[in-house]
Amino acid sequence: RVRPRLWRPRVLASFFATTIGLAFWWARTGPLPIPPPVLLGVPAAILFCAGVIAGRLGAAASPLGLLFSLLLGSLIATQLHQYYLPTHEPIASFGGYVVLALPELLAPLALAAVLGLVGGVVGERLLPSG
């Protein structure tokens, strides 16, 4: 009997959903004064859900989704800002808590991996990958 490989579509779905959802979150919240619990709580919930969707590979899907969402969100936010203020600098940080620089980015990526791992454990219990 051949068991279906459910992990591939789950990881891809998790990665794309996380990347697109968080990219628009970062792009929209960039210029707004949002309280830190909300600014960081929504992405934490999305990264946990990415782990639930990805299953046992949630620890990899969440940080990758976060990384690509920050890059895409930075591009979207920069384009939005430059539309209204053509001399606006490219967006390189979101709320002062998430910065697009390597040493500062390691802690959010590690936290995303932990959230994805915890979500992956929950996801495996809900829908085992086989």
C-alpha positions as CSV (number, residue, x, y, z in Angstrom):
1,R,0.0,0.0,0.0
2,V,1.3,3.4,-1.0
3,R,0.9,6.2,1.6
4,P,0.3,9.6,0.2
5,R,3.0,12.3,0.7
6,L,1.0,15.0,2.4
7,W,3.9,17.0,3.7
8,R,4.9,18.5,0.4
9,P,1.6,20.3,-0.3
10,R,1.3,21.3,3.3
11,V,4.7,22.8,3.6
12,L,4.3,24.7,0.3
13,A,0.8,26.0,1.3
14,S,2.2,27.0,4.7
15,F,5.1,28.8,3.2
16,F,3.1,30.8,0.6
17,A,0.3,31.6,2.9
18,T,2.7,32.9,5.6
19,T,4.8,34.8,3.1
20,I,1.8,36.6,1.5
21,G,-0.1,37.2,4.7
22,L,2.8,38.5,6.7
23,A,4.1,40.6,3.8
24,F,0.9,42.6,3.6
25,W,0.8,42.8,7.4
26,W,4.4,44.3,7.5
27,A,3.7,46.6,4.6
28,R,0.4,47.9,6.1
29,T,1.7,48.4,9.6
30,G,5.1,49.9,8.6
31,P,4.1,53.6,9.0
32,L,1.5,53.2,11.7
33,P,2.1,53.5,15.5
34,I,0.8,50.1,16.5
35,P,1.3,48.8,20.1
36,P,4.0,46.1,20.3
37,P,1.7,43.4,21.6
38,V,-0.5,43.8,18.5
39,L,2.4,44.4,16.1
40,L,4.2,41.2,17.2
41,G,1.2,39.1,18.4
42,V,-0.5,38.9,15.0
43,P,2.7,37.6,13.2
44,A,3.3,35.2,16.1
45,A,-0.2,33.7,15.6
46,I,0.3,33.5,11.9
47,L,3.7,31.7,12.4
48,F,2.1,29.3,14.8
49,C,-0.6,28.6,12.3
50,A,2.0,28.1,9.6
51,G,3.4,25.3,11.8
52,V,0.0,23.8,12.2
53,I,-0.5,23.7,8.4
54,A,3.1,22.4,7.6
55,G,3.0,19.7,10.2
56,R,6.3,18.2,11.2
57,L,8.2,20.6,9.0
58,G,6.7,23.7,10.6
59,A,10.0,24.5,12.2
60,A,11.4,25.1,8.7
61,A,8.3,26.6,7.0
62,S,7.7,29.3,9.6
63,P,11.2,31.0,9.5
64,L,11.3,30.8,5.8
65,G,7.9,32.3,5.5
66,L,8.9,35.1,7.9
67,L,12.1,35.8,6.0
68,F,10.5,36.0,2.6
69,S,7.5,38.0,4.1
70,L,9.9,40.6,5.5
71,L,11.6,41.0,2.1
72,L,8.3,41.2,0.2
73,G,6.7,43.4,2.9
74,S,9.7,45.8,2.6
75,L,9.2,46.0,-1.1
76,I,5.5,46.6,-0.9
77,A,5.9,49.2,1.9
78,T,8.6,51.0,0.1
79,Q,6.5,51.2,-3.0
80,L,3.5,52.5,-1.1
81,H,5.5,55.1,0.7
82,Q,7.3,56.2,-2.4
83,Y,4.0,56.7,-4.2
84,Y,3.1,59.4,-1.8
85,L,6.6,60.7,-0.9
86,P,9.0,60.0,-3.8
87,T,12.0,60.8,-1.7
88,H,11.2,58.3,1.0
89,E,14.0,55.8,1.9
90,P,13.4,52.1,1.5
91,I,11.8,50.4,4.5
92,A,14.3,48.4,6.4
93,S,12.5,48.0,9.8
94,F,9.0,47.4,11.1
95,G,8.1,49.1,14.3
96,G,11.7,49.1,15.4
97,Y,11.3,45.5,16.5
98,V,12.0,43.6,13.3
99,V,15.0,44.9,11.3
100,L,16.2,43.6,7.9
101,A,19.8,43.2,9.0
102,L,21.4,39.9,9.7
103,P,22.4,40.0,13.4
104,E,19.1,41.5,14.5
105,L,17.1,39.1,12.3
106,L,18.5,35.9,13.9
107,A,16.3,36.2,17.0
108,P,13.0,36.6,15.2
109,L,13.9,33.7,12.9
110,A,14.7,31.5,15.9
111,L,11.4,32.5,17.5
112,A,9.6,31.7,14.3
113,A,11.3,28.3,14.3
114,V,10.1,27.6,17.8
115,L,6.5,28.8,17.0
116,G,6.5,26.7,13.9
117,L,7.8,23.7,15.8
118,V,5.1,24.0,18.4
119,G,2.5,24.5,15.7
120,G,3.9,21.5,13.8
121,V,3.4,19.3,16.8
122,V,-0.2,20.4,17.0
123,G,-0.6,20.0,13.3
124,E,0.7,16.5,13.3
125,R,-1.8,15.5,16.0
126,L,-4.7,17.1,14.0
127,L,-3.6,15.7,10.6
128,P,-0.7,13.3,10.5
129,S,1.6,13.5,7.5
130,G,2.0,9.8,7.3
